[in-house]
Amino acid sequence: MNTKAQWIDICQLHEIPPNTGVCADFQDQQVALFHLRSRRCDGESQVRAVANFDPFSRANVLSRGLITEQKDKYCIASPLLKQQFCLNTGLCEQDSSVSIPIFESRINQGLVQLREIL
């Protein structure tokens, strides 16, 4: 039995415009992928991945949300009801009893990858 999770290629980083999100299918669920490029980090790219499902509006819309950055903390604001979710923890900024799943992500040789869920 292989207990080591594998990295799965999702797309090329250049397919996600900087500071925007896209939706991708990953292990039979919708995942919102965000290409983050901060002005404070000399343009170094990062990628974050969360579930695309907004628990407040009950719709798969988070990939279309507005990315916010405050003191190196990134959040995504739902495009429908505007709740913000931290892209590192998944916690809702307005209601800490609500969170969304997050996925381990990385950029490897220009590819956006997510770690397989075991």
C-alpha positions as CSV (number, residue, x, y, z in Angstrom):
1,M,0.0,0.0,0.0
2,N,1.4,3.4,-1.0
3,T,1.0,5.9,1.8
4,K,2.9,8.6,0.1
5,A,0.6,11.1,-1.7
6,Q,1.5,12.0,-5.2
7,W,1.5,15.5,-6.9
8,I,-1.0,15.8,-9.7
9,D,-0.5,18.2,-12.7
10,I,-3.4,20.5,-13.1
11,C,-2.4,23.1,-15.7
12,Q,0.5,25.4,-16.8
13,L,0.9,28.4,-14.5
14,H,0.7,30.8,-17.5
15,E,-2.8,29.6,-18.1
16,I,-4.0,31.4,-15.0
17,P,-3.5,35.2,-15.3
18,P,-1.7,36.7,-12.3
19,N,-4.0,37.7,-9.4
20,T,-7.0,35.8,-10.8
21,G,-8.6,32.4,-10.3
22,V,-9.8,29.5,-12.4
23,C,-11.9,26.4,-11.7
24,A,-10.4,23.0,-12.2
25,D,-11.6,19.4,-11.7
26,F,-9.6,17.6,-9.1
27,Q,-10.5,14.1,-7.9
28,D,-14.1,14.6,-8.9
29,Q,-14.6,18.0,-7.2
30,Q,-14.4,21.6,-8.3
31,V,-11.3,23.4,-7.0
32,A,-10.6,27.1,-7.2
33,L,-7.0,27.8,-8.2
34,F,-5.5,31.2,-7.6
35,H,-2.3,32.6,-9.2
36,L,-1.0,35.1,-6.7
37,R,1.7,37.6,-7.5
38,S,2.4,40.2,-4.8
39,R,4.0,43.6,-5.5
40,R,5.8,43.1,-2.2
41,C,7.5,39.8,-3.3
42,D,9.2,41.2,-6.4
43,G,6.5,39.5,-8.6
44,E,7.2,36.0,-7.3
45,S,4.3,33.8,-8.2
46,Q,2.4,31.6,-5.7
47,V,-0.6,29.3,-6.1
48,R,-3.4,28.6,-3.7
49,A,-6.2,26.1,-4.0
50,V,-9.5,25.9,-2.2
51,A,-12.9,24.3,-2.8
52,N,-14.9,26.2,-5.4
53,F,-18.1,25.8,-3.3
54,D,-19.3,28.8,-1.4
55,P,-21.1,27.5,1.7
56,F,-23.2,30.7,2.1
57,S,-24.6,30.9,-1.5
58,R,-24.4,27.2,-1.9
59,A,-22.9,27.6,-5.4
60,N,-19.6,26.8,-7.1
61,V,-18.4,30.4,-7.6
62,L,-15.3,31.1,-5.5
63,S,-12.9,30.9,-8.5
64,R,-14.7,34.0,-9.7
65,G,-14.2,35.9,-6.5
66,L,-12.1,39.0,-5.8
67,I,-8.6,38.3,-4.3
68,T,-7.7,40.6,-1.4
69,E,-4.2,41.0,0.2
70,Q,-3.5,42.4,3.6
71,K,-0.1,42.1,5.3
72,D,0.8,39.0,3.2
73,K,-2.6,37.3,4.0
74,Y,-4.6,36.5,0.9
75,C,-8.4,36.0,1.0
76,I,-11.0,35.3,-1.7
77,A,-14.3,37.3,-1.5
78,S,-17.3,35.4,-2.8
79,P,-18.7,37.1,-5.9
80,L,-22.3,36.5,-4.6
81,L,-22.6,37.3,-0.9
82,K,-19.1,38.8,-0.4
83,Q,-17.9,36.7,2.6
84,Q,-14.1,36.4,2.6
85,F,-12.2,33.2,3.0
86,C,-8.5,33.0,3.9
87,L,-6.6,31.1,1.2
88,N,-4.2,29.7,3.7
89,T,-6.6,28.3,6.3
90,G,-10.0,28.3,4.6
91,L,-11.6,30.1,7.5
92,C,-14.3,32.7,6.8
93,E,-13.2,36.1,8.0
94,Q,-16.8,37.2,8.9
95,D,-17.8,33.9,10.7
96,S,-15.0,31.7,12.1
97,S,-17.5,28.8,12.5
98,V,-17.5,28.4,8.7
99,S,-14.6,27.2,6.6
100,I,-13.9,25.8,3.1
101,P,-11.5,22.9,2.3
102,I,-8.0,23.9,1.2
103,F,-5.7,21.8,-1.0
104,E,-1.9,21.6,-0.9
105,S,-0.6,23.2,-4.0
106,R,2.7,24.1,-5.6
107,I,4.4,25.4,-8.8
108,N,6.8,22.8,-10.2
109,Q,8.7,23.7,-13.4
110,G,5.9,26.0,-14.6
111,L,3.1,23.4,-13.7
112,V,0.5,24.0,-11.1
113,Q,0.2,20.8,-9.0
114,L,-2.1,19.6,-6.3
115,R,-1.3,16.9,-3.8
116,E,-3.4,13.8,-4.1
117,I,-6.0,13.3,-1.4
118,L,-5.7,9.9,0.1
